[in-house]
Amino acid sequence: MRRFVLVTGANRGIGRATTEELARRGARVLMVCRNRERGEEALETIAREADARRLELLRCDLSVMSEVHDLVSRVEAGYPRLDVLVNNAGVYSDERRTTPDGLELQFAVNHMAPFLLTNLLRTTLESSAPSRVVIVSSDAHRRARLDFDDLQLETGYTGWKAYCRSKLANVLFTRELARRWEGTGVTANCLHPGTVSTRLLEEAFGLARFARPLLKSPEEGARTPVYLAVSPEVEGVTGKYFRDCEPVEPSPAARDSGAARRLWEVSARLAGLTGRDR
Ligand code: NAP
């Protein structure tokens, strides 16, 4: 069993179900949550099934880059290793909102936070190799194309457009990460969890109560992230997009290596990353 796993957005939805299953299987899970009370409530509930000593709460608002830096300092200071990083946290907003760093919110939380967190944890992940990065993307990426002249939708913003773009950015980031980190012993894969009954889905589509039985439960949605986090079947597999625990082709836009490189460069600049982290 991979021992140390960090899961972002661990207090509800797919992240919480992923945390629960990994802890049940014996992993020590660092639960990254935006809100302390919600995080503690989730930890206490999960601890009824799994040993509470396997769970730890780390508070971080991932929309704020200084908080991501602070989170990484706490991880580096407190934990000897990190076997798996699960970038799961995500947000949907119909209204265009900006973060304290001046970034569009969905771009910041869904793309920039995984980008920054993963890059800042590079040394820890490398020293724990073989280790894994798992990124929760979505089939919504198939609806998107990136516009490098207006990456953060300053004009023509809709919540759905921004969401789909951020999920395309997840797939492009995974691809470029796998390429840049080849030979380090750290793999990177992303996934579509299915259409899962969660708060995010309700915020995006306002689903009526009667539609819920047609959706996957968070536990079902957690199957592919858990598989990518711990299954021996994907040891050494990198740069792939998964659905239902199987690799599938992402959209043509998500296979554009030039766009993946360019997005990495732009993101590194926005995150203020220099040197090896770039
Ligand atoms: P969810 O139940 O709404 O959970 C989202 C999680 O992200 C929550 O824990 C939330 O914390 C956290 N989060 C949001 N903004 C944050 C921030 N600024 N800092 C730290 N944490 C933050 O939604 P979900 O459906 O499980 O979403 C998980 C992932 O699955 C997302 O990446 C989403 O894009 C992806 N996905 C979902 C579906 C689906 O059908 N549900 C389909 C495809 C992909 P709070 O509780 O504090 O808000």
Boltz pocket constraint, residues with backbone or C-beta under 6 A from the ligand:
constraints:
  - pocket:
      binder: B
      contacts: [[A, 8], [A, 9], [A, 10], [A, 11], [A, 12], [A, 13], [A, 14], [A, 15], [A, 32], [A, 33], [A, 34], [A, 35], [A, 38], [A, 60], [A, 61], [A, 62], [A, 63], [A, 64], [A, 87], [A, 88], [A, 89], [A, 90], [A, 91], [A, 109], [A, 136], [A, 137], [A, 138], [A, 139], [A, 191], [A, 192], [A, 193], [A, 194], [A, 195], [A, 196], [A, 197], [A, 198], [A, 199], [A, 200], [A, 201]]
      max_distance: 6.0
